[in-house]
Amino acid sequence: YSFTFMEFASCSSQPLQLPEPVNPDYERLARNYNKIVGTHQIGARYQFEPDEHYLYEGAKRMLAAGFTSITFSFVPEKADHSMSQEPMTPVEMATNPAFSIQAVLDLPFTTFFMWMRYPDTVAEVQRQMSELTEYLMQRYQGTGKTFMLG
């Protein structure tokens, strides 16, 4: 294997020789390594496909670009960018098609970072996060997906 190393100061290149890998299947494994690359879809105010929720549209574009993780706000925001004033639990938000959260969670990302809005009391936070965790574990059991709540 030969790699070219660009020296920053002089911009000259010199070949860097590496020893043969221990695993002869190294190149195939390296090319198929499941890298974690991600971005976020928070507060976008533009769309290319007006018939889709901006969250779902952006998530699909991220997948097409090769991202394996996504960060988004777990909020009751409608496709027209207005917020639902109706109080809802996270599970109610996830399962409400008006917010596209479920559609995004069903996409083949490996990691989801979700910014949550928490209720006022610790007991209610515990109840809602427990409910959401149970829901995610049941729905996505065996998929290898990772969910992080912040």
URHU-V375287 format. One record per residue. N is the residue number from 1. OMEGA is omega in whole degrees, -180 to 180 (999 if undefined). Layout:
# URHU-V375287
{{N | OMEGA} {N | OMEGA}}
This chain:
# URHU-V375287
{{1 | 180} {2 | 178} {3 | 176} {4 | 180} {5 | 178} {6 | 178} {7 | -172} {8 | -173} {9 | -175} {10 | -178} {11 | 175} {12 | -180} {13 | 177} {14 | 179} {15 | 177} {16 | -178} {17 | 178} {18 | 177} {19 | 177} {20 | 180} {21 | 178} {22 | -179} {23 | -179} {24 | -180} {25 | -174} {26 | -175} {27 | 179} {28 | 180} {29 | -179} {30 | -179} {31 | -178} {32 | -180} {33 | -179} {34 | -179} {35 | 177} {36 | 178} {37 | -177} {38 | 177} {39 | -178} {40 | 175} {41 | -177} {42 | 173} {43 | 178} {44 | -179} {45 | 179} {46 | 178} {47 | 173} {48 | -180} {49 | -173} {50 | 180} {51 | -179} {52 | 174} {53 | -176} {54 | -180} {55 | -180} {56 | 179} {57 | 179} {58 | 179} {59 | 178} {60 | 179} {61 | 178} {62 | 177} {63 | -180} {64 | 179} {65 | 177} {66 | 178} {67 | 180} {68 | 177} {69 | -179} {70 | 174} {71 | 177} {72 | 177} {73 | -180} {74 | -176} {75 | -179} {76 | 180} {77 | -178} {78 | -179} {79 | 180} {80 | 178} {81 | 176} {82 | 179} {83 | 174} {84 | 179} {85 | -180} {86 | 179} {87 | -178} {88 | 173} {89 | 177} {90 | 179} {91 | 177} {92 | 177} {93 | -178} {94 | -175} {95 | 178} {96 | -176} {97 | -179} {98 | -176} {99 | 178} {100 | -180} {101 | -180} {102 | 180} {103 | 178} {104 | 179} {105 | 180} {106 | 179} {107 | -174} {108 | 169} {109 | 177} {110 | -176} {111 | 180} {112 | 173} {113 | -175} {114 | 176} {115 | -174} {116 | 167} {117 | -174} {118 | 176} {119 | -174} {120 | -175} {121 | 179} {122 | -180} {123 | -180} {124 | 175} {125 | -180} {126 | -179} {127 | -177} {128 | 180} {129 | 176} {130 | 178} {131 | 180} {132 | 179} {133 | 179} {134 | 179} {135 | -179} {136 | 180} {137 | 180} {138 | -176} {139 | -173} {140 | 178} {141 | 176} {142 | -178} {143 | -178} {144 | 180} {145 | 177} {146 | -180} {147 | 177} {148 | -177} {149 | -180} {150 | 999}}
